[in-house]
Amino acid sequence: MKSLILENSRLYRQLLDNILGQQGFENDITDEISIAKEFLTENSYDIICLNENMKDGSGIELAQYCKQNETLSNIPILFLSSDDDIRDKINHLQIDEVILKHNLQQISDQIIHFLETRLDPVFKEGRILFIEDSQSMAQMIITALSQEGYRVEHFISAAKAWEEFTEEVSYGSDLEAYDLIITDINVEGKLNGLELTRLIRKLEDARGFIPIIAITSQTDSDLRLSLFKEGISDFIPKPILIDELLVRVKNLISNKRLLDKVHDIRRELYSMATTDKLTGCRNRHSLMDFSAKFISQAIRHKFNVSLMVMDLDFFKKINDSHGHAGGDIVLSEMGALLNSSFREGDMVARFGGEEFIVLLNHCDAHFAMTKAEKLRKDVENLKPNNLPISVSIGVTTLDIGQQFDFEALFSAADQGVYLAKENGRNQVQFVQPGTD
């Protein structure tokens, strides 16, 4: 991406260069309108940042030059000024964003927000679920939304729309997910728009938070209040003003996408905090947080859980002979094998060094031993970096009716590892919890 910066202050030139550079822009910078016009003739830009006062004239002149030029008129313009009344002076130019030069941090935040919501491809598209049983109104709205680049799935039945919505596997920030629902409140059929909204708001995953626009011919304040109480995000009265609808659609989808980004960042941060970077397994801290809940659920709901503790045999020799880089390859491939060998409800963690732990949900002793033996053979066949490796595994099981905690299970399985190593390594040993 490329930007043109016109600014007569050295401080603000550096500030804009830093902000845009950090967002991936290559910047051309000048403090003269004449040079800026040369740049615009020779280059293609994704955004223009200009100041009101330039060395050889007014930034308003250049903004007017761009808006009147067919090849330049669609380039977004950020107009910087210290004049609180500047918006009134440039209102006729339809400037994309006015930024007041009062606070450096606020300038940075405003520019980044503009870039995310206006230039990020994520915000230039959207998928809309639309429910309307009037064909003439539906066609008018679909045409307007499609012309703006939105993908519209139209249903005349709210029940059919609900069926489609709940069968979708994509939601949240997934580009194939629905970003907005527009529904006529009085649509005929088994469900009306308000009942559809109630069902959606009961969903516990990200789909339950999707923005919903209600279309209604009634505009009294009591109805409006009841719509908001039921979870409607916004409403459009009939007769519909298309320009107003498009603005509301754009704002709701932009806000939804921003929230999706926030949730993605939170999930990424959580993953970083709970995952061992080298192996991709849960880390020890995550295991200790999760294991107590895991076991208490098994005791409360009366089902078996099993625990494996495993230790790579002679791992110190691998580090001594092949260096820590060789040892890291072994650990990394061991982690990949473990993560692919167990069910989604199980928990695989790196306990430390070459020691790994697996908590197996709804798993009795027989099944746990079968899984452990298969894993032992898979490790033998792994040969990471062409190195022969093996593993000693200790297994224990919390049977229905027993009251052992994680520490007791770990102690038993760890004793199994000790027995496996004492008996020659590369084997599986089962130890009952509570065994001294």
Number of C-alpha atoms within 10 A of each C-alpha: 14 17 21 24 23 29 25 19 14 9 10 18 19 12 15 20 20 15 16 22 15 11 13 11 18 15 19 16 21 19 21 18 20 13 14 20 14 10 16 15 11 9 12 15 19 14 21 21 24 28 25 20 19 20 15 12 14 15 23 19 12 20 24 16 14 21 18 12 10 9 12 16 14 13 16 21 21 20 23 22 19 13 13 11 10 16 18 8 10 15 9 9 14 12 17 13 16 17 22 19 15 12 9 12 9 13 19 17 12 16 19 16 13 16 16 17 19 15 15 11 9 16 19 15 17 23 18 22 20 24 27 24 19 12 10 9 12 17 13 12 20 18 12 15 19 11 10 14 12 19 17 20 15 18 18 19 20 27 19 14 21 18 10 13 18 12 9 12 10 15 18 22 20 12 14 13 17 24 29 23 23 23 31 25 24 16 20 16 13 11 19 18 26 21 14 17 26 14 12 20 17 11 12 9 11 14 21 17 18 21 21 24 25 23 23 20 13 13 12 8 9 9 12 16 11 12 19 13 10 13 19 24 17 17 21 21 14 11 10 15 11 14 10 10 19 15 10 16 24 19 14 20 24 21 16 20 22 18 14 17 14 13 15 14 12 12 12 12 12 11 15 14 14 19 20 20 13 14 22 22 26 25 22 18 15 19 22 14 11 12 16 13 12 19 23 15 13 20 20 11 10 14 17 20 25 25 27 29 28 28 25 21 18 13 18 15 11 19 15 11 11 13 12 13 11 17 21 17 16 25 23 17 19 23 22 14 16 21 20 10 15 16 11 11 10 18 22 25 27 26 22 12 11 19 17 24 28 24 24 24 20 16 20 19 20 12 13 23 22 12 16 24 17 13 19 20 14 17 21 16 12 18 15 18 11 8 15 13 19 22 25 26 33 29 29 28 27 26 20 15 12 13 14 16 16 19 13 17 26 19 20 26 28 25 24 26 28 18 20 22 20 10 12 10 19 21 21 24 23 24 21 19 24 10 10 8
